[in-house]
Amino acid sequence: MDIKTGNTFINTFSKILQEETANILQTRPSGRPNFTKEEYDALQDLSSDSTIAIRPADKGGAVVVMDYTYYRNEILQQLSDSTIYRRLTHDPTKEYSDKIASLVEMGLQAGYITDSIATFLVVKHPITPVLYTLPKIHKNLQTPPGRPIVSARGSLLEPIGKYIDSVTKDTMSHLATCIKDTPHFLERIKSLHLPPSPWLMATLDVKSLYTIIPHDAGIQCVQQVLQESQYYKGPPIEFILELLRIALYQNFFKFENNLYIQCAGMAMGASMAPTYANFYMFCFEHTHLLQSYESQILFYCRFVDDIFLIWDGDILSFNRMVDTINLLDTPVKLSATSSFGSIPFLDVTIFRTGNTLGYTLFRKETDRNTILHMDSHHPQHLKYSLPMSQFLRVLRYNSDADTCHNQIMEMYQRFLARGYSTNTLDNALRKANIRLQEPTAPTLGTPSRIFLPLKFHTHSAKIAHTIMQHWNNFSYDRSLPIS
């Protein structure tokens, strides 16, 4: 790409970088290939076989090879639900693009957004989003249902979703019932001291949450949460709601040669989908769960569509509560699992220890050993940091020392099977134990360094060296903020 600016240093840097990068890319990469010719030919044959579909499993890291006819029919079955999807007769890109440009211009003129944000929100040459599914082999190995994902990278709605997510995420993170990840969940249950009564643990899963939220109800929930939050610092809420309406009502995609629009919910894959779903469920749980069953719910938290609670009562009373919720005239339907002993939630198993809770790392039966192989052409620093991070995960996700030791040994063997040396693993385990004792580093705000993310390539190290070699040219121009 030819960059033209009024700055001599930038133009010179750009020209040198383009010339040297072109020369680097013409050289043969060093190192031995990690594929044999037979493996490479087999991969090419598989990738060009139109009778199969190759997809990563929805959970567990497995690679799934399916008959394409089954894969296609399963998607068409989902698209036939007229309450969620509608087939389009024409390409709406131009029409929707004009709507976005008009709203963005209004926001710019009103001072709601800056020039840079306005430029970011308008995509000049959008691509059409594409629908695909991830097979849920953990639910059915022979005929797995598919989780619908819309790949919207480079589409009209991608920057709108990212922008809405960026200005509302802080509000979402402060919602009392929401947890952001497993460490956050464990932090909350560590301090629990429960009564001696026969309480039970339960997990609830909201069925197909992303696709069931009615647009109007979802927008109303977002409005309510933002208006009541002291943490929302973005532009006027009505402007955000107008962007949200476009993101919801103009959410179209392609499957094979046909175009569809999603009439309810938000496509998985959209940046704002988790935040949008969290706002909707926050309103739902306060109206139908927490107020109605306040005396029996001893603890409650939720990770998007996965709920963990502690119920003060027996299994019959808990099941009656679930049945009552499912009979409500709402799109939210729950599937439930309960136990007095132990129960999996996120990637840990929770168990009772007297009047407190213990935890251990959980691994599904369908999980495969998909640890990055040591012969991979990924950067060396990544391969050496991976064992440490996984050992640290085991150490942090276990409250019982004996169980932790056993899982460390299992993790050790999994890395050995993927080509890692005992010396590498011993060093990684030592570092993980040291890191476990260190306090969590505080967030320091905006870093002073400049980051340049690039797609990995066999010549990435040489390209990075070229950039750094000529970067000092900027130090001579005092008008630039990076000098």
Solvent accessible surface area in square Angstrom, and as a share of the most:
residue,aa,sasa,rsa
1,M,192,0.86
2,D,100,0.52
3,I,73,0.37
4,K,162,0.69
5,T,58,0.34
6,G,91,0.87
7,N,29,0.15
8,T,100,0.58
9,F,67,0.28
10,I,48,0.24
11,N,47,0.24
12,T,60,0.35
13,F,22,0.09
14,S,11,0.07
15,K,129,0.55
16,I,45,0.23
17,L,38,0.19
18,Q,69,0.31
19,E,91,0.41
20,E,56,0.25
21,T,29,0.17
22,A,49,0.38
23,N,92,0.47
24,I,24,0.12
25,L,90,0.45
26,Q,149,0.66
27,T,68,0.39
28,R,218,0.79
29,P,64,0.40
30,S,100,0.65
31,G,70,0.67
32,R,163,0.59
33,P,100,0.63
34,N,63,0.32
35,F,93,0.39
36,T,74,0.43
37,K,148,0.63
38,E,128,0.57
39,E,87,0.39
40,Y,116,0.44
41,D,57,0.30
42,A,51,0.40
43,L,86,0.43
44,Q,88,0.39
45,D,96,0.50
46,L,79,0.39
47,S,82,0.53
48,S,89,0.57
49,D,58,0.30
50,S,98,0.63
51,T,87,0.51
52,I,39,0.20
53,A,5,0.04
54,I,58,0.30
55,R,69,0.25
56,P,78,0.49
57,A,9,0.07
58,D,25,0.13
59,K,82,0.35
60,G,24,0.23
61,G,39,0.38
62,A,8,0.06
63,V,111,0.64
64,V,18,0.10
65,V,82,0.47
66,M,19,0.09
67,D,82,0.42
68,Y,62,0.23
69,T,83,0.48
70,Y,68,0.26
71,Y,7,0.03
72,R,90,0.33
73,N,75,0.38
74,E,33,0.15
75,I,0,0.00
76,L,54,0.27
77,Q,132,0.59
78,Q,43,0.19
79,L,13,0.06
80,S,76,0.49
81,D,58,0.30
82,S,91,0.59
83,T,99,0.58
84,I,27,0.14
85,Y,13,0.05
86,R,133,0.48
87,R,148,0.54
88,L,21,0.10
89,T,138,0.80
90,H,107,0.48
91,D,83,0.43
92,P,3,0.02
93,T,32,0.19
94,K,143,0.61
95,E,87,0.39
96,Y,18,0.07
97,S,29,0.19
98,D,71,0.37
99,K,92,0.39
100,I,2,0.01
101,A,42,0.33
102,S,74,0.48
103,L,22,0.11
104,V,4,0.03
105,E,82,0.37
106,M,86,0.38
107,G,0,0.00
108,L,48,0.24
109,Q,134,0.60
110,A,53,0.41
111,G,61,0.58
112,Y,80,0.30
113,I,10,0.05
114,T,77,0.45
115,D,100,0.52
116,S,84,0.54
117,I,52,0.26
118,A,9,0.07
119,T,101,0.59
120,F,100,0.42
121,L,0,0.00
122,V,51,0.30
123,V,31,0.18
124,K,168,0.71
125,H,166,0.74
126,P,37,0.23
127,I,101,0.51
128,T,37,0.22
129,P,9,0.06
130,V,65,0.37
131,L,8,0.04
132,Y,65,0.25
133,T,4,0.02
134,L,30,0.15
135,P,2,0.01
136,K,33,0.14
137,I,10,0.05
138,H,52,0.23
139,K,126,0.53
140,N,62,0.32
141,L,104,0.52
142,Q,148,0.66
143,T,75,0.44
144,P,8,0.05
145,P,52,0.33
146,G,8,0.08
147,R,48,0.18
148,P,28,0.18
149,I,20,0.10
150,V,7,0.04
151,S,52,0.33
152,A,24,0.19
153,R,175,0.64
154,G,30,0.28
155,S,1,0.01
156,L,8,0.04
157,L,25,0.12
158,E,43,0.19
159,P,8,0.05
160,I,0,0.00
161,G,5,0.05
162,K,91,0.39
163,Y,18,0.07
164,I,8,0.04
165,D,17,0.09
166,S,74,0.48
167,V,31,0.18
168,T,1,0.01
169,K,100,0.42
170,D,73,0.38
171,T,2,0.01
172,M,29,0.13
173,S,57,0.37
174,H,90,0.40
175,L,19,0.10
176,A,75,0.58
177,T,9,0.05
178,C,6,0.04
179,I,8,0.04
180,K,145,0.61
181,D,56,0.29
182,T,11,0.06
183,P,68,0.43
184,H,55,0.25
185,F,0,0.00
186,L,6,0.03
187,E,112,0.50
188,R,71,0.26
189,I,2,0.01
190,K,110,0.47
191,S,84,0.54
192,L,30,0.15
193,H,138,0.62
194,L,11,0.05
195,P,53,0.34
196,P,136,0.86
197,S,36,0.24
198,P,98,0.62
199,W,0,0.00
200,L,0,0.00
201,M,0,0.00
202,A,0,0.00
203,T,22,0.13
204,L,2,0.01
205,D,49,0.25
206,V,1,0.01
207,K,105,0.45
208,S,77,0.50
209,L,1,0.00
210,Y,26,0.10
211,T,15,0.08
212,I,32,0.16
213,I,1,0.00
214,P,51,0.32
215,H,11,0.05
216,D,103,0.53
217,A,36,0.28
218,G,0,0.00
219,I,11,0.05
220,Q,120,0.53
221,C,15,0.09
222,V,4,0.03
223,Q,60,0.27
224,Q,81,0.36
225,V,7,0.04
226,L,3,0.01
227,Q,113,0.50
228,E,126,0.57
229,S,27,0.18
230,Q,140,0.62
231,Y,81,0.31
232,Y,30,0.11
233,K,168,0.71
234,G,29,0.28
235,P,17,0.11
236,P,62,0.39
237,I,35,0.18
238,E,91,0.41
239,F,4,0.02
240,I,0,0.00
241,L,1,0.00
242,E,61,0.27
243,L,0,0.00
244,L,1,0.01
245,R,77,0.28
246,I,17,0.09
247,A,5,0.04
248,L,0,0.00
249,Y,88,0.34
250,Q,20,0.09
251,N,12,0.06
252,F,7,0.03
253,F,0,0.00
254,K,73,0.31
255,F,10,0.04
256,E,64,0.29
257,N,147,0.75
258,N,45,0.23
259,L,30,0.15
260,Y,16,0.06
261,I,9,0.05
262,Q,4,0.02
263,C,49,0.30
264,A,14,0.11
265,G,0,0.00
266,M,6,0.03
267,A,7,0.05
268,M,42,0.19
269,G,55,0.53
270,A,28,0.22
271,S,46,0.30
272,M,3,0.01
273,A,2,0.01
274,P,55,0.34
275,T,5,0.03
276,Y,5,0.02
277,A,1,0.00
278,N,7,0.04
279,F,2,0.01
280,Y,15,0.06
281,M,0,0.00
282,F,38,0.16
283,C,16,0.10
284,F,12,0.05
285,E,0,0.00
286,H,59,0.27
287,T,79,0.46
288,H,48,0.22
289,L,0,0.00
290,L,33,0.17
291,Q,133,0.59
292,S,73,0.47
293,Y,38,0.15
294,E,132,0.59
295,S,98,0.63
296,Q,56,0.25
297,I,20,0.10
298,L,59,0.30
299,F,20,0.08
300,Y,16,0.06
301,C,0,0.00
302,R,0,0.00
303,F,69,0.29
304,V,17,0.10
305,D,26,0.13
306,D,45,0.23
307,I,0,0.00
308,F,0,0.00
309,L,0,0.00
310,I,0,0.00
311,W,2,0.01
312,D,49,0.26
313,G,21,0.20
314,D,76,0.39
315,I,72,0.37
316,L,125,0.62
317,S,18,0.11
318,F,1,0.00
319,N,63,0.32
320,R,148,0.54
321,M,4,0.02
322,V,11,0.06
323,D,82,0.43
324,T,66,0.38
325,I,2,0.01
326,N,40,0.21
327,L,155,0.77
328,L,55,0.27
329,D,152,0.79
330,T,29,0.17
331,P,49,0.31
332,V,0,0.00
333,K,67,0.28
334,L,5,0.02
335,S,46,0.30
336,A,43,0.34
337,T,79,0.46
338,S,31,0.20
339,S,28,0.18
340,F,76,0.32
341,G,39,0.37
342,S,55,0.35
343,I,2,0.01
344,P,61,0.39
345,F,8,0.03
346,L,47,0.23
347,D,40,0.21
348,V,0,0.00
349,T,25,0.14
350,I,0,0.00
351,F,50,0.21
352,R,71,0.26
353,T,65,0.38
354,G,62,0.59
355,N,69,0.35
356,T,38,0.22
357,L,13,0.07
358,G,4,0.03
359,Y,18,0.07
360,T,20,0.12
361,L,20,0.10
362,F,62,0.26
363,R,110,0.40
364,K,61,0.26
365,E,176,0.79
366,T,28,0.16
367,D,36,0.18
368,R,109,0.40
369,N,49,0.25
370,T,73,0.42
371,I,16,0.08
372,L,42,0.21
373,H,62,0.28
374,M,36,0.16
375,D,65,0.33
376,S,17,0.11
377,H,79,0.35
378,H,79,0.35
379,P,39,0.25
380,Q,97,0.43
381,H,135,0.60
382,L,68,0.34
383,K,8,0.03
384,Y,107,0.41
385,S,51,0.33
386,L,38,0.19
387,P,0,0.00
388,M,27,0.12
389,S,48,0.31
390,Q,45,0.20
391,F,0,0.00
392,L,11,0.06
393,R,73,0.27
394,V,1,0.00
395,L,27,0.13
396,R,111,0.40
397,Y,20,0.07
398,N,15,0.08
399,S,60,0.38
400,D,61,0.32
401,A,83,0.65
402,D,106,0.55
403,T,46,0.27
404,C,16,0.09
405,H,108,0.48
406,N,85,0.44
407,Q,33,0.15
408,I,8,0.04
409,M,81,0.36
410,E,109,0.49
411,M,7,0.03
412,Y,28,0.11
413,Q,110,0.49
414,R,52,0.19
415,F,0,0.00
416,L,59,0.30
417,A,75,0.58
418,R,69,0.25
419,G,44,0.42
420,Y,5,0.02
421,S,58,0.37
422,T,76,0.44
423,N,103,0.53
424,T,18,0.11
425,L,0,0.00
426,D,76,0.39
427,N,58,0.30
428,A,4,0.03
429,L,36,0.18
430,R,128,0.47
431,K,107,0.45
432,A,0,0.00
433,N,63,0.32
434,I,91,0.46
435,R,107,0.39
436,L,63,0.31
437,Q,141,0.63
438,E,88,0.39
439,P,124,0.78
440,T,128,0.75
441,A,82,0.64
442,P,102,0.64
443,T,132,0.77
444,L,162,0.80
445,G,54,0.52
446,T,130,0.75
447,P,77,0.49
448,S,118,0.76
449,R,176,0.64
450,I,104,0.53
451,F,127,0.53
452,L,111,0.55
453,P,119,0.75
454,L,102,0.51
455,K,170,0.72
456,F,102,0.42
457,H,82,0.36
458,T,73,0.42
459,H,6,0.02
460,S,25,0.16
461,A,82,0.63
462,K,97,0.41
463,I,26,0.13
464,A,47,0.37
465,H,124,0.55
466,T,6,0.04
467,I,16,0.08
468,M,127,0.57
469,Q,111,0.49
470,H,35,0.16
471,W,76,0.27
472,N,104,0.54
473,N,43,0.22
474,F,13,0.05
475,S,47,0.30
476,Y,161,0.61
477,D,17,0.09
478,R,194,0.71
479,S,91,0.59
480,L,30,0.15
481,P,133,0.84
482,I,72,0.37
483,S,54,0.35
